[in-house]
Amino acid sequence: MRVQLDAVRRSYQVRRRPETGSKLTRLVRRERSEVEALRGIDLRIEPGESVGYIGLNGAGKSTTMKLVAGILTPTAGRVTVDGRDPHGERRALSADLGYLAAQRASLWWDLPVKDSYELIRRVYGIEPALFRRRSEELVARLDIGKHLDTPVRELSLGNRTRAELVGTLLHSPKLLLLDEPTIGLDIFAREAICGLLRDLRETSAPTILMASHDLRDVEAVCDRIVMIDAGRLVHDGKIAELRGLGGRTRRLVVHHAEGHTLPSTPGLVPVGAPARTVTAFEYAQGELPPEILSALFSDPLVDDVQLEAPTLEQLIKNLYGRAG
């Protein structure tokens, strides 16, 4: 399914307590103001594409997801899914849409998981034999069979997210909107979810828009990355291109015994004031001689060595620096 956003803006009216005035005034009075979540977004996602939508908290990722799902309408601009208005034709599009949000429950809270799945079968009119085959496959893949008789409210976060993903996929949606699907999960749950999504790309090729602030999950599932910050798109391209935008330097962090002085090494530039047990260096990407690491690992006073790529915050700063 093709997703298209043209000059999309979305604003919210919020009411806050005034910062000035008497205590009584600040207690009972509210000042109205407008918050602009999206500021002229242009985005095209072709059928079968898998796009990672990344940005810091509050950047506008969830608002975009809700606009594409038809939950919200744009303040200005136009959103279309296969040429149709997702809000005006929400019922018609729901048969091809799967929407999973970390903070939004799609299963019935007080029902056992299997009863929620049966309700989903009836809502979407899934043929019983097909439903049985597909549910058994997904349940086994995400290892939640032992939780099918458990009410959703009693599940842990990881098991609830797995159960929600099964429910999202039961009707084989052509468009998957995943809003922070792995937030707060342990490594095993994350790997199970990302592995299933990778396989779906190969078998049924749905269009995927996955919002996250964690590059690891996006890299595991997607081959294109769109970065948003403060309601504006700041990057759209392949993952390899984003890595290149991180700058030409990397960081080497050495944890060592207190008072230990590391020898100066050509190519390593100290960063910041060294702590008693931690020293950080920067080096040009691809120019860290292996003998440096070998010497550090063999040093009895060195406890740990870490190689760090730029954080998401640093990537955004670099992108804004280039734009300026």
C-alpha positions in Angstrom: 0.0 0.0 0.0 1.3 3.4 -0.9 1.5 6.1 1.8 1.7 9.8 1.0 1.9 12.9 3.1 1.9 16.3 1.3 2.8 19.4 3.3 1.1 17.9 6.4 0.8 20.0 9.5 -0.8 19.1 12.8 -1.4 21.4 15.7 -2.9 20.8 19.2 -4.6 23.2 21.5 -3.3 22.8 25.1 -4.3 24.5 28.3 -1.7 25.2 31.0 -1.6 27.0 34.3 -0.3 30.6 34.0 3.2 31.2 35.2 2.3 34.6 36.8 -0.5 35.9 39.0 -1.7 35.0 42.5 -1.8 31.5 43.8 -5.6 31.4 43.3 -5.3 32.6 39.8 -2.7 30.0 38.9 -4.8 27.3 40.6 -8.1 27.9 38.7 -7.1 29.7 35.5 -5.8 28.0 32.4 -4.1 29.7 29.4 -4.7 28.2 26.0 -1.8 27.8 23.6 -1.1 26.0 20.4 1.5 23.3 20.0 2.6 22.4 16.4 3.5 18.7 16.3 4.2 18.4 12.6 5.4 21.3 10.5 5.0 20.6 6.8 5.8 16.9 6.4 6.3 15.5 2.8 6.8 11.8 2.7 6.3 9.0 0.2 6.3 5.3 1.0 6.0 2.8 -1.8 4.2 -0.5 -1.6 6.3 -3.2 0.0 8.9 -0.7 1.4 10.1 -1.0 5.0 10.8 2.4 6.5 12.2 3.2 9.9 10.8 6.4 11.3 13.2 7.7 14.0 13.5 10.6 16.3 13.6 11.7 19.9 10.6 11.6 22.2 8.2 14.3 21.2 9.6 14.6 17.6 6.2 13.8 16.0 6.4 10.1 15.3 3.2 9.0 17.0 1.3 11.9 15.5 2.3 10.8 12.0 1.3 7.3 12.8 -2.2 8.4 14.0 -2.6 10.5 10.8 -1.8 7.6 8.5 -4.1 5.3 10.6 -6.9 7.8 10.3 -7.2 8.4 14.0 -6.3 12.0 13.5 -6.8 14.5 10.7 -4.2 17.0 9.6 -4.6 20.7 10.4 -3.2 21.4 6.9 -2.0 19.3 4.0 -3.1 15.9 2.8 -2.6 12.3 3.9 -3.5 9.5 1.6 -3.2 5.7 1.7 -3.5 4.1 -1.7 -5.0 7.4 -2.8 -7.8 7.4 -0.1 -8.3 9.6 2.9 -7.5 7.3 5.9 -9.9 9.2 8.2 -12.8 9.5 5.8 -12.5 5.8 4.7 -11.2 4.4 7.9 -13.6 1.5 8.0 -12.7 0.4 4.5 -8.9 0.7 5.0 -9.0 -1.1 8.4 -9.1 -4.5 6.6 -5.7 -3.8 5.2 -4.2 -2.0 8.2 -2.3 -3.3 11.2 -1.5 -0.8 13.9 0.6 -1.6 17.0 1.5 1.1 19.5 3.4 0.4 22.7 1.0 2.6 24.7 -2.2 1.5 23.0 -3.9 -1.8 23.8 -5.6 -3.6 20.8 -6.6 -6.7 22.8 -9.4 -6.7 25.3 -7.9 -6.1 28.7 -10.0 -8.5 30.8 -10.3 -11.4 28.3 -8.0 -14.3 27.9 -5.7 -13.8 24.9 -7.3 -16.6 22.9 -10.7 -15.0 23.3 -9.4 -11.7 22.0 -8.0 -13.5 18.9 -11.4 -15.1 18.3 -13.1 -11.7 18.4 -10.5 -10.4 15.9 -11.3 -13.4 13.7 -15.0 -12.5 13.7 -14.4 -8.7 13.2 -12.3 -9.3 10.1 -14.3 -12.3 8.8 -11.2 -14.6 8.7 -12.1 -18.2 7.5 -11.7 -20.6 10.5 -9.2 -22.9 8.9 -7.0 -20.1 7.8 -7.3 -18.4 11.2 -6.3 -21.6 13.0 -3.3 -22.1 10.7 -2.1 -18.5 10.9 -2.7 -18.1 14.7 -0.9 -21.3 15.5 2.1 -20.2 13.3 2.3 -16.7 14.9 1.8 -18.0 18.5 4.5 -20.6 18.1 6.9 -18.1 16.4 6.5 -15.6 19.3 6.3 -18.3 22.0 3.1 -17.2 23.8 1.2 -20.5 23.6 1.4 -20.9 27.4 -0.3 -17.5 27.9 -3.4 -18.0 25.7 -5.6 -18.6 28.7 -4.3 -15.6 30.6 -6.2 -12.3 30.7 -4.2 -9.6 28.9 -4.0 -7.4 32.0 -2.0 -10.1 33.8 0.7 -10.4 31.2 4.1 -8.9 31.5 5.0 -6.1 29.2 7.1 -8.4 26.9 4.4 -11.1 26.7 1.7 -8.5 26.2 3.6 -6.9 23.3 4.1 -10.3 21.7 0.4 -11.1 22.1 -0.6 -7.7 20.7 1.7 -8.3 17.6 0.0 -11.6 16.9 -3.4 -9.9 17.1 -2.1 -7.2 14.7 -1.0 -9.7 12.1 -3.9 -12.2 12.2 -5.7 -10.6 9.3 -2.5 -10.3 7.2 -2.5 -6.5 6.8 -0.9 -4.9 3.8 0.2 -1.9 5.8 1.9 -2.2 9.2 2.2 0.8 11.4 4.5 0.0 14.4 4.9 2.7 17.0 7.8 1.9 19.3 6.9 -1.9 19.2 10.0 -2.9 21.3 10.2 -0.2 23.9 10.9 -1.5 27.3 11.4 -5.1 26.1 14.3 -7.4 26.9 16.7 -8.6 24.3 14.9 -11.9 23.7 11.5 -10.3 23.1 13.1 -7.7 20.8 14.9 -10.4 18.8 11.7 -12.5 18.4 9.7 -9.5 17.2 12.4 -8.2 14.8 13.0 -11.7 13.4 9.3 -12.2 12.7 9.1 -8.8 10.9 12.1 -9.6 8.8 10.5 -12.8 7.7 7.2 -11.1 6.9 9.1 -8.8 4.5 10.3 -11.9 2.6 7.0 -13.8 2.6 4.1 -11.3 2.3 6.0 -8.0 1.7 3.7 -5.6 3.6 4.4 -1.9 3.6 6.0 -1.2 7.0 6.4 2.1 8.8 8.1 1.5 12.1 8.6 4.4 14.5 11.4 4.1 17.0 14.1 6.0 18.8 16.4 2.9 18.9 18.5 2.5 15.7 19.2 -1.2 16.5 15.5 -2.2 15.9 15.3 -0.1 12.8 18.5 -1.6 11.3 17.2 -5.1 12.0 13.9 -4.6 10.1 14.2 -1.6 7.7 16.4 -0.6 4.8 15.3 3.0 4.6 15.4 5.6 7.4 13.4 8.8 7.8 14.5 11.0 10.6 12.2 13.6 12.2 13.0 16.2 14.8 10.6 18.9 16.2 8.0 18.1 13.6 10.3 18.4 10.6 12.0 15.8 8.4 15.8 16.1 8.6 16.9 13.0 6.7 15.5 10.5 4.3 17.7 7.8 2.9 19.4 4.4 3.3 20.8 3.2 6.6 24.3 3.3 5.2 23.9 7.0 4.3 22.8 7.8 7.9 25.9 6.1 9.3 27.9 8.3 7.1 26.2 11.4 8.3 27.4 10.6 11.9 30.6 12.3 11.0 34.1 10.9 10.4 35.0 10.3 14.0 34.3 7.6 16.5 34.9 7.4 20.3 37.1 5.0 22.2 36.2 4.8 25.9 38.7 3.1 28.3 37.8 2.0 31.8 40.9 1.6 33.9 42.3 1.5 37.4 42.3 4.8 39.4 45.3 6.8 38.8 46.4 4.8 35.7 47.8 7.0 33.0 47.3 5.7 29.4 50.2 6.3 27.0 49.7 8.9 24.3 49.0 7.3 20.9 49.0 9.0 17.5 45.5 9.3 16.1 43.8 9.3 19.4 42.6 12.7 20.6 41.5 13.0 24.3 37.9 14.2 24.7 36.8 16.1 27.8 38.3 16.0 31.2 39.4 12.5 32.1 37.6 10.9 35.1 39.5 9.0 37.7 38.7 5.7 36.1 37.5 6.6 32.6 39.3 8.2 29.7 37.7 8.9 26.3 39.4 9.5 23.0 38.2 10.4 19.5 39.6 8.8 16.3 39.0 9.0 12.6 36.6 6.4 11.4 38.4 3.3 10.1 41.8 4.6 11.3 42.1 2.7 14.7 45.2 0.4 14.4 44.5 -3.0 15.8 47.7 -2.8 17.9 46.2 -0.1 20.0 43.3 -2.3 21.0 45.7 -5.2 21.5 47.8 -3.1 23.9 44.8 -1.9 25.8 43.3 -5.4 26.2 46.7 -6.7 27.5 47.1 -3.9 30.0 46.4 -5.4 33.4 45.2 -2.0 34.7 42.5 -1.6 31.9 39.1 -3.1 32.9 37.1 -2.5 29.7 37.3 -0.9 26.3 34.3 0.4 24.4 34.0 1.7 20.8 31.1 4.0 20.4 29.3 5.3 17.3 27.4 8.7 17.5 24.2 8.7 19.4 20.9 9.6 17.8 21.1 13.0 19.5 24.6 13.5 17.9 23.3 12.5 14.5 20.5 15.0 14.6 22.9 17.7 15.7 25.2 16.8 12.7 22.2 16.9 10.3 21.1 20.4 11.6 24.7 21.5 11.3 24.9 20.5 7.7 21.5 22.2 7.0 22.8 25.4 8.5 
